[in-house]
């Protein structure tokens, strides 16, 4: 599996080739929810504290579903529920997996993002409403987010992004 590492500034580049990842339909979204629940369960059993190991786990998960999954992250939380790391792996061209640390850019304000806040505040898995991922994939997408528990507390949030048609 080839993972190319990008500098954070490259995260903001327009990526027009991502149109090769097809738009997800309702069946695809049900599949994503099921597969992300399995991935989250595996992470609950063994959550890597090391970002490098976490990137590999995310890439393996994302790489196993190339026709539907656009991107994924696992946001690791500190004891105050704030993100300390959130490696993002995605496929801008529909094939090759790329890594970005852009979610940790202070301008992004990760701790206020709905894909992160909703599963923490509601303590349940959620789908975001469709949104245009400007400056990231430059596509319409939805994100499925699942809280990951350890010792009764949410220690991370795992996500999967899917491309959707413009609402």
N, C-alpha and C positions, 0 to 999 in steps of 0.2 A: 504494500500500500504506500503510495507516494503522498506525503504531506509536505506542502511547501509552506515555509514560514514567511509571513509578511510583517513589515514594520507597521506600527499602529496607524500612521498617517495614511497608509495604503487602504485602510478600512473604509475611508471616506471616498475612494474613487468610484466613479460610476462603472458598474459591471453589466454591460448590455448582453453578454453572451448567456446569462442565466436563464434566458427564455427556453433553453433546452430541457429544463426540469419542468415536466408537465404540471398543469394546474390540478390540484387535488379535488376529488369529488367527495360526496358524503361517505361512500364506502372506504375511500382512502383515509378520510379523517377518522373513521372508526378503527381502521387498522393502525393508524398512528397512535391513537389513544391506547390501544391494546399493547403495542410494542413498547411504547414509552413506559407504561406501567410495569412491564417486565424488566426493562432497563433500570428503572428506579428501584425496583425490588432488589436487583443484583447490587446496585450501589448501596442500598441500606445495609446489605450483608457485608459489604467491603468497600467503603468509600475511601478512595485514595486521597491522602493529605497532600501529596506531591503533585504539583501542576503538570509536570511532564507525564506522569503516569495517567493522570486524568485525561489529558489530551489524547493519549493513545486509546483509552477506553471509549471516549466520545467518537473518535475517528473510526474505531472498529464498529461501534453501533451504527453510525451514520453510513458507513461503507456497506453495511449489510442490506441496505434498502435504497439503492441508487435511483429507482424510478419515481419515488414519492418524496423522500426526505430531502429538503433543501439545506437545512443547517440544524445545529444542535449546540447546546451549552449545558454545563453544570455549574451553577453559581454556588460556591462554597460560602457559608455564612459563619461569622464569628458569634460569640455568646450573646451579643446584643442584636443579632439578626441582620447585620450589615455584611455586604458582600466583600470578601477578601480576595477572591479570585474567580474568574469566569471565562475560561478559555472557550472560544467559539470556533467551531469547525463547520465549514460549509463548502458547497460545490458551485461556484459562480458560472462555470461553463457546462454544468450538468454532468460532469465526469470526474475531474480531478478534485480531490479534497484539499482545502486550503485552511490554514490556521490564522486566526487574528486575535489579538488581545485588545481590540478596539472597544469592547464593552466596558473595559475598565478606564477608558478615557474620561476624565472628570467632566468634560462637556456633555457626555451622554447621560450622566446622572443615573446610573444603574439602579440605585436604591429606591428611586421613585417610579421606576417603570412598572406598568400594570402587569406585564407578564411575570414579574417577580413578586410584586406586592400582593396580588390577588390570591395566589396559593398560600402565601404566608399568613395573610390576614384572615382568610376563610378556612385555612387548614384543609384544603381539598384541591383536587386537580381542576384546572380550568382551561378553556380556550379563550384567546383574545378575540375581539372583533377583527374583521379584516382591516389591514392598514397598509399604507405604502411605505416600504422600507427605504426611504430616501437616504442616499449616501452610503447605504450598506449594499444590499442586493439590487436596489432600484426596481423592485417588483412588488406586486400586491401579495401579501402573505397573511397567514394566521399562525399563532404560536400556541402549542399545547404545553402547559407547565404543570409539573407534578412535584409536590413537596417530598423531601426525603428526610425520614426520621431516624434518629439514633438516640437511644436512652430517653425516649418520650419527647424529645425536642426536634424541631425542624432544623436540620444542619446544612441543608442544601436545597436547591430547586433545579430539577432537570427539565430541559425543554427540547422540543422538536418544532422546527419551522417548516411549513409547507406552502408552496406557491398556490395562490387562488386567483380566480378571475376577478377583475375589477368589479366591485359591487355596483 
